[in-house]
Amino acid sequence: MPDNLPRQLSTAQWQALLEPAQQQELARYTAHLRTYHTRWKDAPEEALLDFTRQHMAQAQQSGFNNDRDIVRWLALATELGPDFPQQPWAQPLL
């Protein structure tokens, strides 16, 4: 009977399952930034990855969890500056 019970995955197992999807998501976001934002067209890959990871996390911490909203957040951070969420005009909107 114990073999039929649901098993709980470890943190490492969950991470291993999520990693491919997270990498695909990151690749989509960086491709979007390179395609539509000239600042990133010829930027070093590591700088773009760092920026994207940081601002994806900020977007998610602010409750923006779907692809469209995260892309918008990344665009705003690119065009208005990474500190745009701290600007007085942005506070009521976020």
N, C-alpha and C positions, 0 to 999 in steps of 0.2 A: 503493500500500500504506500509506503513513503516515496517510492519512485514516481507516483502519480501527482504528488503535491507540486504546486508552482514553486519555482526556484527564483530567488532574488539575485539579480545581477550585481556584481561588484561595481564600484566606481570605474575601475579600469576597463571592465567589460562594456559598460555603457559608453565610455569615451571611445573605445574601439569601434563600436557600432555607429556612433555619431560622427566620427572624424571624416569619413568620405563626404557626407552631406555638407558638413561645415566647410570643407575645402572647396566644394563645388559652389557653395554660396559666396565664399570669399572671391573665387575666380570670376563669378558673374559681376560682383560689385566692382572689382578692380577693372574688368573689361569695360564696364559702363563708364567709369571715371576716365579711363584712357581715351575712350571714343568721343565722349561729349564734353570734356573739360580740358582745355588746352594746357592748363597748369600741369596736368598729369601725363600728357602725351609722351614726353620724352624723359619723364622722371625716373630715377633709379627704382627698380622693383622693390627693394627693401623699404624705401621711404613710402611708397604707395601702400605696401602691405601694412606697415606700422600705422599709417594714417587711417586706413580702412578698418583695421581691427579696433583701434581706439574709438573711432566714431560709431562703429557698429555697436560697441558695448555701451556707449553713451546713449545712443538711440534706444536700445533695449532697456536700459535703466530708466529711461524717461517714458517707457510704456509704448514705444514704437516697435512693433514686433513683426509686421508683415513686410514683404520685400519692397513694395511700392513706397511705404513710409520710410524705410531705411535708406533707400536710394535718394529720396528727397532730403533726408537728414544729411547724407554724405554730400549732396550737391550744395546744400546751404553751408555746410562747414567748409567746402571748397571755395565757394564764391564770396561768402561773407566773413570767413575766417573761423578758425576752430573754436573761438570763444563766443560764437554767436548765441549760445544758450544763456550766457550771462548778461547779454545786452538788455537794457530796460524794456525795449520794445518787444523782446521775445518772451519775457517772463509771463505775461498774461496768456500767451498763446500755447505755452508748453505746460 
